[in-house]
């Protein structure tokens, strides 16, 4: 195009030398060419700017994908040891009050769900997209995640009389549904106020209102307001007999974990520099974690009940972890180390479902007198490994088994979105 413009320009100059002036037609052509050239240059520059901005946005998302993949890999690791008799304490959930590194995994993932809601729907809201079609999409995706969770809960025996309606995927589905709808209708400030109100509301219910059947609020396993509500409203089998760690009432504060992620997602979409975003996430995360610890003096950190103090502490740690990931992966460009986690994060739910499906043949099917995991445990111990280390190695091998199909999907650019 520029070459044509130059030829036309040379033609105009030749005519000007012959006639010592430019006719009205040539002047018009000349100015049209100049205007078109400027417009073309503007669109080219704008195109490069848009591509640059898209590249910058994708780079910022690498840390989030890596953190999502890390949480899924960690979830598979702690859920699938070689033997439950031999597990390092940090790889076990706390029996009741307090938290271990394992107790950070699920709230981190819920936090990331909140961040992802902002990144997925903020642009659509700003462009004026109708809300009802978006709500239908959110509801449909939530239903699919919930259905897959129910399938895994009955797999492999398919005894529907013992079906468990609660669980990891059902909770993710409910949090995504509630959080997504709230985000479509409310701005981030109102969401923050609602989140704080829900945490106070949950604290009041759990610590100030007497548990039915008792004269005072109870805070024991199976004897507390959350267990009573689940026993009254939640049908089907529960994880621990008369209570479930992913029950209905404790889903309320879990939604607030996602709201905290939405606040972080809003920071990521802001016009602040990457360093400012890292600093803001770090400071806000530290403040939230401290507030959670202080609140735990009255309302203990408890993953099973998803207490309000637990929400603040884990969300604060998640924000600081995301900030650290952004600094090392996006700013300092240590992307090679993060690549395996990015691959896991690109098909996170798929990886989790694969782990649920393959756990039965790996841990439940007898082969030459014992399961494959038991054979591997025995081999590790016979080599001289500590039983706990051997158990962790078996879990690592199982993660590798899940990684292979997920890597294949990533190489083929297949990203399964339920």
Secondary structure by P-SEA (a helix, b strand, c coil): caaaaaaaaaaaaaaaaacccccaaaaaaaaaaaaaaaaaaaaaaaaaaaaaaaaaaaaaaaaaaaaaaaaaaaaaaaaccccccccccccccccccccccccaaaaaaaaaaaaaaaaacaaaaaacccaaaaaaaaaaaaaaaaaaaaaaaacccccccccccccaaaaaaaaaaaaaaaaacccaaaaaaaaaaaaaaaaaaaccccccccccccccccccaaaaaaaacccccccccccccccccaaaaaaaaaaaaaaaaaaaaccccaaaaaaaaaaaaaaaaaaaaaaaaccccccccccaaaaaaaaaaaaaaaaaaaaacccccccccaaaaaaaaaaaaaaaaaaaaacccccccccccccaaaaaaaaaaaacccaaaaaaaaaaaaaaaaaaaaaaaaaacccccc
